[in-house]
């Protein structure tokens, strides 16, 4: 596994930890993507939550619960957003 895959795997694991779920990372089997070899579902699927996809430094977040669609320019900003979102969701479900 190369360094880029290690960074991606760590990012997806951090997202899974924040969402309280698991992520099964699968390294991309080809040297580069094209329209013919990009048919496998790939990484970024979080069961019960939605998609978080990494495109270089940009992060696309598309969640079903709560419904949110965002594009972030850095991984750190995306993780901060998920932390804030999860803390708001936890406060909403905590009985007063």
Chimera marker file (.cmm) of the C-alpha trace (Angstrom):
<marker_set name="trace">
<marker id="1" x="0.000" y="0.000" z="0.000" r="1" g="1" b="0" radius="0.5"/>
<marker id="2" x="1.460" y="3.358" z="-0.980" r="1" g="1" b="0" radius="0.5"/>
<marker id="3" x="1.486" y="6.569" z="1.063" r="1" g="1" b="0" radius="0.5"/>
<marker id="4" x="-1.579" y="8.048" z="-0.662" r="1" g="1" b="0" radius="0.5"/>
<marker id="5" x="-3.653" y="4.967" z="0.180" r="1" g="1" b="0" radius="0.5"/>
<marker id="6" x="-2.491" y="5.155" z="3.807" r="1" g="1" b="0" radius="0.5"/>
<marker id="7" x="-3.572" y="8.814" z="4.053" r="1" g="1" b="0" radius="0.5"/>
<marker id="8" x="-6.958" y="8.013" z="2.475" r="1" g="1" b="0" radius="0.5"/>
<marker id="9" x="-7.494" y="5.042" z="4.775" r="1" g="1" b="0" radius="0.5"/>
<marker id="10" x="-6.677" y="7.136" z="7.855" r="1" g="1" b="0" radius="0.5"/>
<marker id="11" x="-9.107" y="9.860" z="6.714" r="1" g="1" b="0" radius="0.5"/>
<marker id="12" x="-11.946" y="7.375" z="6.162" r="1" g="1" b="0" radius="0.5"/>
<marker id="13" x="-11.265" y="5.747" z="9.541" r="1" g="1" b="0" radius="0.5"/>
<marker id="14" x="-11.432" y="9.162" z="11.233" r="1" g="1" b="0" radius="0.5"/>
<marker id="15" x="-14.780" y="9.818" z="9.520" r="1" g="1" b="0" radius="0.5"/>
<marker id="16" x="-16.091" y="6.412" z="10.606" r="1" g="1" b="0" radius="0.5"/>
<marker id="17" x="-15.051" y="7.070" z="14.201" r="1" g="1" b="0" radius="0.5"/>
<marker id="18" x="-16.877" y="10.423" z="14.211" r="1" g="1" b="0" radius="0.5"/>
<marker id="19" x="-20.026" y="8.881" z="12.707" r="1" g="1" b="0" radius="0.5"/>
<marker id="20" x="-19.924" y="5.895" z="15.056" r="1" g="1" b="0" radius="0.5"/>
<marker id="21" x="-19.763" y="3.310" z="12.273" r="1" g="1" b="0" radius="0.5"/>
<marker id="22" x="-17.164" y="1.239" z="10.410" r="1" g="1" b="0" radius="0.5"/>
<marker id="23" x="-15.524" y="1.694" z="7.028" r="1" g="1" b="0" radius="0.5"/>
<marker id="24" x="-14.069" y="-1.113" z="4.918" r="1" g="1" b="0" radius="0.5"/>
<marker id="25" x="-11.205" y="0.495" z="3.007" r="1" g="1" b="0" radius="0.5"/>
<marker id="26" x="-10.310" y="-1.116" z="-0.327" r="1" g="1" b="0" radius="0.5"/>
<marker id="27" x="-7.183" y="0.248" z="-2.067" r="1" g="1" b="0" radius="0.5"/>
<marker id="28" x="-7.734" y="1.155" z="-5.722" r="1" g="1" b="0" radius="0.5"/>
<marker id="29" x="-6.406" y="-1.760" z="-7.832" r="1" g="1" b="0" radius="0.5"/>
<marker id="30" x="-5.334" y="0.217" z="-10.910" r="1" g="1" b="0" radius="0.5"/>
<marker id="31" x="-2.593" y="2.754" z="-11.576" r="1" g="1" b="0" radius="0.5"/>
<marker id="32" x="-5.104" y="5.462" z="-12.568" r="1" g="1" b="0" radius="0.5"/>
<marker id="33" x="-8.849" y="5.727" z="-13.005" r="1" g="1" b="0" radius="0.5"/>
<marker id="34" x="-10.606" y="5.940" z="-16.328" r="1" g="1" b="0" radius="0.5"/>
<marker id="35" x="-14.151" y="5.365" z="-17.525" r="1" g="1" b="0" radius="0.5"/>
<marker id="36" x="-13.635" y="1.612" z="-18.005" r="1" g="1" b="0" radius="0.5"/>
<marker id="37" x="-11.921" y="0.556" z="-14.788" r="1" g="1" b="0" radius="0.5"/>
<marker id="38" x="-13.922" y="2.747" z="-12.384" r="1" g="1" b="0" radius="0.5"/>
<marker id="39" x="-16.897" y="0.383" z="-12.058" r="1" g="1" b="0" radius="0.5"/>
<marker id="40" x="-16.421" y="-0.871" z="-8.498" r="1" g="1" b="0" radius="0.5"/>
<marker id="41" x="-18.298" y="1.002" z="-5.752" r="1" g="1" b="0" radius="0.5"/>
<marker id="42" x="-15.074" y="2.144" z="-4.093" r="1" g="1" b="0" radius="0.5"/>
<marker id="43" x="-14.486" y="3.835" z="-0.783" r="1" g="1" b="0" radius="0.5"/>
<marker id="44" x="-16.456" y="6.452" z="1.062" r="1" g="1" b="0" radius="0.5"/>
<marker id="45" x="-19.649" y="4.500" z="1.790" r="1" g="1" b="0" radius="0.5"/>
<marker id="46" x="-20.816" y="4.675" z="5.380" r="1" g="1" b="0" radius="0.5"/>
<marker id="47" x="-23.816" y="2.391" z="6.001" r="1" g="1" b="0" radius="0.5"/>
<marker id="48" x="-26.775" y="4.276" z="7.426" r="1" g="1" b="0" radius="0.5"/>
<marker id="49" x="-25.153" y="7.681" z="6.837" r="1" g="1" b="0" radius="0.5"/>
<marker id="50" x="-24.258" y="8.193" z="3.176" r="1" g="1" b="0" radius="0.5"/>
<marker id="51" x="-21.105" y="9.044" z="1.234" r="1" g="1" b="0" radius="0.5"/>
<marker id="52" x="-17.898" y="10.864" z="2.036" r="1" g="1" b="0" radius="0.5"/>
<marker id="53" x="-15.629" y="10.873" z="-1.005" r="1" g="1" b="0" radius="0.5"/>
<marker id="54" x="-12.067" y="12.079" z="-1.186" r="1" g="1" b="0" radius="0.5"/>
<marker id="55" x="-10.854" y="13.704" z="-4.420" r="1" g="1" b="0" radius="0.5"/>
<marker id="56" x="-7.269" y="14.751" z="-3.787" r="1" g="1" b="0" radius="0.5"/>
<marker id="57" x="-7.546" y="17.460" z="-1.134" r="1" g="1" b="0" radius="0.5"/>
<marker id="58" x="-11.240" y="18.084" z="-1.769" r="1" g="1" b="0" radius="0.5"/>
<marker id="59" x="-13.873" y="16.234" z="0.223" r="1" g="1" b="0" radius="0.5"/>
<marker id="60" x="-17.467" y="15.689" z="-0.900" r="1" g="1" b="0" radius="0.5"/>
<marker id="61" x="-19.876" y="14.903" z="1.932" r="1" g="1" b="0" radius="0.5"/>
<marker id="62" x="-23.357" y="13.630" z="1.106" r="1" g="1" b="0" radius="0.5"/>
<marker id="63" x="-25.216" y="12.371" z="4.168" r="1" g="1" b="0" radius="0.5"/>
<marker id="64" x="-28.721" y="10.918" z="4.467" r="1" g="1" b="0" radius="0.5"/>
<marker id="65" x="-29.032" y="11.220" z="8.225" r="1" g="1" b="0" radius="0.5"/>
<marker id="66" x="-29.038" y="14.205" z="8.708" r="1" g="1" b="0" radius="0.5"/>
<marker id="67" x="-29.513" y="15.284" z="5.092" r="1" g="1" b="0" radius="0.5"/>
<marker id="68" x="-26.456" y="17.342" z="4.151" r="1" g="1" b="0" radius="0.5"/>
<marker id="69" x="-24.473" y="17.881" z="0.930" r="1" g="1" b="0" radius="0.5"/>
<marker id="70" x="-21.211" y="19.821" z="1.118" r="1" g="1" b="0" radius="0.5"/>
<marker id="71" x="-17.905" y="20.217" z="-0.701" r="1" g="1" b="0" radius="0.5"/>
<marker id="72" x="-14.863" y="21.041" z="1.415" r="1" g="1" b="0" radius="0.5"/>
<marker id="73" x="-11.447" y="22.189" z="0.190" r="1" g="1" b="0" radius="0.5"/>
<marker id="74" x="-9.444" y="20.407" z="2.886" r="1" g="1" b="0" radius="0.5"/>
<marker id="75" x="-9.659" y="17.217" z="4.905" r="1" g="1" b="0" radius="0.5"/>
<marker id="76" x="-9.229" y="19.119" z="8.173" r="1" g="1" b="0" radius="0.5"/>
<marker id="77" x="-12.214" y="21.384" z="7.408" r="1" g="1" b="0" radius="0.5"/>
<marker id="78" x="-14.332" y="18.351" z="6.537" r="1" g="1" b="0" radius="0.5"/>
<marker id="79" x="-13.404" y="16.587" z="9.788" r="1" g="1" b="0" radius="0.5"/>
<marker id="80" x="-14.201" y="19.726" z="11.810" r="1" g="1" b="0" radius="0.5"/>
<marker id="81" x="-17.576" y="19.917" z="10.061" r="1" g="1" b="0" radius="0.5"/>
<marker id="82" x="-18.315" y="16.267" z="10.909" r="1" g="1" b="0" radius="0.5"/>
<marker id="83" x="-17.299" y="16.828" z="14.549" r="1" g="1" b="0" radius="0.5"/>
<marker id="84" x="-19.645" y="19.797" z="14.811" r="1" g="1" b="0" radius="0.5"/>
<marker id="85" x="-22.453" y="17.940" z="13.042" r="1" g="1" b="0" radius="0.5"/>
<marker id="86" x="-22.114" y="14.884" z="15.259" r="1" g="1" b="0" radius="0.5"/>
<marker id="87" x="-22.032" y="16.979" z="18.434" r="1" g="1" b="0" radius="0.5"/>
<marker id="88" x="-25.225" y="18.803" z="17.393" r="1" g="1" b="0" radius="0.5"/>
<marker id="89" x="-26.880" y="15.466" z="16.578" r="1" g="1" b="0" radius="0.5"/>
<marker id="90" x="-25.802" y="14.021" z="19.959" r="1" g="1" b="0" radius="0.5"/>
<marker id="91" x="-27.224" y="17.050" z="21.796" r="1" g="1" b="0" radius="0.5"/>
<marker id="92" x="-30.523" y="16.707" z="19.931" r="1" g="1" b="0" radius="0.5"/>
<marker id="93" x="-30.896" y="13.050" z="20.947" r="1" g="1" b="0" radius="0.5"/>
<marker id="94" x="-29.902" y="13.560" z="24.599" r="1" g="1" b="0" radius="0.5"/>
<marker id="95" x="-32.959" y="13.832" z="26.873" r="1" g="1" b="0" radius="0.5"/>
<marker id="96" x="-33.153" y="17.087" z="28.809" r="1" g="1" b="0" radius="0.5"/>
<link id1="1" id2="2" r="1" g="1" b="0" radius="0.2"/>
<link id1="2" id2="3" r="1" g="1" b="0" radius="0.2"/>
<link id1="3" id2="4" r="1" g="1" b="0" radius="0.2"/>
<link id1="4" id2="5" r="1" g="1" b="0" radius="0.2"/>
<link id1="5" id2="6" r="1" g="1" b="0" radius="0.2"/>
<link id1="6" id2="7" r="1" g="1" b="0" radius="0.2"/>
<link id1="7" id2="8" r="1" g="1" b="0" radius="0.2"/>
<link id1="8" id2="9" r="1" g="1" b="0" radius="0.2"/>
<link id1="9" id2="10" r="1" g="1" b="0" radius="0.2"/>
<link id1="10" id2="11" r="1" g="1" b="0" radius="0.2"/>
<link id1="11" id2="12" r="1" g="1" b="0" radius="0.2"/>
<link id1="12" id2="13" r="1" g="1" b="0" radius="0.2"/>
<link id1="13" id2="14" r="1" g="1" b="0" radius="0.2"/>
<link id1="14" id2="15" r="1" g="1" b="0" radius="0.2"/>
<link id1="15" id2="16" r="1" g="1" b="0" radius="0.2"/>
<link id1="16" id2="17" r="1" g="1" b="0" radius="0.2"/>
<link id1="17" id2="18" r="1" g="1" b="0" radius="0.2"/>
<link id1="18" id2="19" r="1" g="1" b="0" radius="0.2"/>
<link id1="19" id2="20" r="1" g="1" b="0" radius="0.2"/>
<link id1="20" id2="21" r="1" g="1" b="0" radius="0.2"/>
<link id1="21" id2="22" r="1" g="1" b="0" radius="0.2"/>
<link id1="22" id2="23" r="1" g="1" b="0" radius="0.2"/>
<link id1="23" id2="24" r="1" g="1" b="0" radius="0.2"/>
<link id1="24" id2="25" r="1" g="1" b="0" radius="0.2"/>
<link id1="25" id2="26" r="1" g="1" b="0" radius="0.2"/>
<link id1="26" id2="27" r="1" g="1" b="0" radius="0.2"/>
<link id1="27" id2="28" r="1" g="1" b="0" radius="0.2"/>
<link id1="28" id2="29" r="1" g="1" b="0" radius="0.2"/>
<link id1="29" id2="30" r="1" g="1" b="0" radius="0.2"/>
<link id1="30" id2="31" r="1" g="1" b="0" radius="0.2"/>
<link id1="31" id2="32" r="1" g="1" b="0" radius="0.2"/>
<link id1="32" id2="33" r="1" g="1" b="0" radius="0.2"/>
<link id1="33" id2="34" r="1" g="1" b="0" radius="0.2"/>
<link id1="34" id2="35" r="1" g="1" b="0" radius="0.2"/>
<link id1="35" id2="36" r="1" g="1" b="0" radius="0.2"/>
<link id1="36" id2="37" r="1" g="1" b="0" radius="0.2"/>
<link id1="37" id2="38" r="1" g="1" b="0" radius="0.2"/>
<link id1="38" id2="39" r="1" g="1" b="0" radius="0.2"/>
<link id1="39" id2="40" r="1" g="1" b="0" radius="0.2"/>
<link id1="40" id2="41" r="1" g="1" b="0" radius="0.2"/>
<link id1="41" id2="42" r="1" g="1" b="0" radius="0.2"/>
<link id1="42" id2="43" r="1" g="1" b="0" radius="0.2"/>
<link id1="43" id2="44" r="1" g="1" b="0" radius="0.2"/>
<link id1="44" id2="45" r="1" g="1" b="0" radius="0.2"/>
<link id1="45" id2="46" r="1" g="1" b="0" radius="0.2"/>
<link id1="46" id2="47" r="1" g="1" b="0" radius="0.2"/>
<link id1="47" id2="48" r="1" g="1" b="0" radius="0.2"/>
<link id1="48" id2="49" r="1" g="1" b="0" radius="0.2"/>
<link id1="49" id2="50" r="1" g="1" b="0" radius="0.2"/>
<link id1="50" id2="51" r="1" g="1" b="0" radius="0.2"/>
<link id1="51" id2="52" r="1" g="1" b="0" radius="0.2"/>
<link id1="52" id2="53" r="1" g="1" b="0" radius="0.2"/>
<link id1="53" id2="54" r="1" g="1" b="0" radius="0.2"/>
<link id1="54" id2="55" r="1" g="1" b="0" radius="0.2"/>
<link id1="55" id2="56" r="1" g="1" b="0" radius="0.2"/>
<link id1="56" id2="57" r="1" g="1" b="0" radius="0.2"/>
<link id1="57" id2="58" r="1" g="1" b="0" radius="0.2"/>
<link id1="58" id2="59" r="1" g="1" b="0" radius="0.2"/>
<link id1="59" id2="60" r="1" g="1" b="0" radius="0.2"/>
<link id1="60" id2="61" r="1" g="1" b="0" radius="0.2"/>
<link id1="61" id2="62" r="1" g="1" b="0" radius="0.2"/>
<link id1="62" id2="63" r="1" g="1" b="0" radius="0.2"/>
<link id1="63" id2="64" r="1" g="1" b="0" radius="0.2"/>
<link id1="64" id2="65" r="1" g="1" b="0" radius="0.2"/>
<link id1="65" id2="66" r="1" g="1" b="0" radius="0.2"/>
<link id1="66" id2="67" r="1" g="1" b="0" radius="0.2"/>
<link id1="67" id2="68" r="1" g="1" b="0" radius="0.2"/>
<link id1="68" id2="69" r="1" g="1" b="0" radius="0.2"/>
<link id1="69" id2="70" r="1" g="1" b="0" radius="0.2"/>
<link id1="70" id2="71" r="1" g="1" b="0" radius="0.2"/>
<link id1="71" id2="72" r="1" g="1" b="0" radius="0.2"/>
<link id1="72" id2="73" r="1" g="1" b="0" radius="0.2"/>
<link id1="73" id2="74" r="1" g="1" b="0" radius="0.2"/>
<link id1="74" id2="75" r="1" g="1" b="0" radius="0.2"/>
<link id1="75" id2="76" r="1" g="1" b="0" radius="0.2"/>
<link id1="76" id2="77" r="1" g="1" b="0" radius="0.2"/>
<link id1="77" id2="78" r="1" g="1" b="0" radius="0.2"/>
<link id1="78" id2="79" r="1" g="1" b="0" radius="0.2"/>
<link id1="79" id2="80" r="1" g="1" b="0" radius="0.2"/>
<link id1="80" id2="81" r="1" g="1" b="0" radius="0.2"/>
<link id1="81" id2="82" r="1" g="1" b="0" radius="0.2"/>
<link id1="82" id2="83" r="1" g="1" b="0" radius="0.2"/>
<link id1="83" id2="84" r="1" g="1" b="0" radius="0.2"/>
<link id1="84" id2="85" r="1" g="1" b="0" radius="0.2"/>
<link id1="85" id2="86" r="1" g="1" b="0" radius="0.2"/>
<link id1="86" id2="87" r="1" g="1" b="0" radius="0.2"/>
<link id1="87" id2="88" r="1" g="1" b="0" radius="0.2"/>
<link id1="88" id2="89" r="1" g="1" b="0" radius="0.2"/>
<link id1="89" id2="90" r="1" g="1" b="0" radius="0.2"/>
<link id1="90" id2="91" r="1" g="1" b="0" radius="0.2"/>
<link id1="91" id2="92" r="1" g="1" b="0" radius="0.2"/>
<link id1="92" id2="93" r="1" g="1" b="0" radius="0.2"/>
<link id1="93" id2="94" r="1" g="1" b="0" radius="0.2"/>
<link id1="94" id2="95" r="1" g="1" b="0" radius="0.2"/>
<link id1="95" id2="96" r="1" g="1" b="0" radius="0.2"/>
</marker_set>
